[in-house]
Amino acid sequence: MNRIYLVSWCIHNKETKDWSGTIVDKYDDLSAAKKEYHRQLSMYIDDDKFDSVAVMLTDSYGNMVMSEYWVEPAPEPNEE
């Protein structure tokens, strides 16, 4: 059986207070999967709508190949 790679994400919308997640796609080639993994990170991290983003790249054997978790930084306190 050939190994496949899955790119998925789980995000929290700070406006609606709703979580969502999906498997974006599956890949036979690790390089193509990594490219999509990084594309997903660039789409959701630091987007004004989301305050929590997790993007994962796993394989069909259940191994975590790569993962990144981002939380929107807290606002800086006002200095007077």
N, C-alpha and C positions, 0 to 999 in steps of 0.2 A: 504494500500500500504506500502510495506517495504521500509525502508530507505536504500539507497546505498551510498557508499563513492567513490569519484573520485580523483585520483592523477593525476596532470597535471604539466607541466612546460613550461616556456618561456625563451629562452636563446639567447644571442647575441654572434655570432662568430666574434672575433676581427680580424681574418685574412681576412674573406670574407665580413665583415661588414653586415652580413645578420642575420635577426631574424628568429627564428623558434619556434614552440610550438606544443604540443600534449597533449592529454589525454592518460596517460600511461595505465591505466586500471581502472576497477570498482570493488568494493568489497562490500560484504554483512556484513563483520566483520570489526569494527573500528580498532582493533589491527592489523589485516593484512594490512589495508590501511596505518596505521601509520608506519609500518615496511617498506612498499614500499616508502612512503614519505621520510623517512630518507635515504633509499638506493639511491633514486634519488638525494638528496642533496649531499651525499658523492661522487656520480659519477661526478657531474658537478661543484661544488664549488671548486675553486682554481685549475681548469684544465687550462693548458696553452693555449688552444684554445678559451676559453670563458672569456669575461670580465664583463658580466652581466647575472645573473641567478635568476629566480624566480620559486619556487616550491610551489604548492598549494595543500591542501587537503580540498575538499568541500564535502557537502552532496547533495543529490538529491532534497533538499528543498531550495538550493541556499545559505546555510550557509557556511561561511568560518570557517573550523575547525582549520586549522593550515596553516601558510604561512611563507615563509622566502625569503628575497630578499638580494642578495649579489652582490656587485660591486667590481671589482678588485682594490686593493689599489693603489694609485698613487706611483710611484717610489720615494724613498728617495732622496732628493737633495744631490749632492756630496759636502762634506765638505773638505775644503783645509786648 
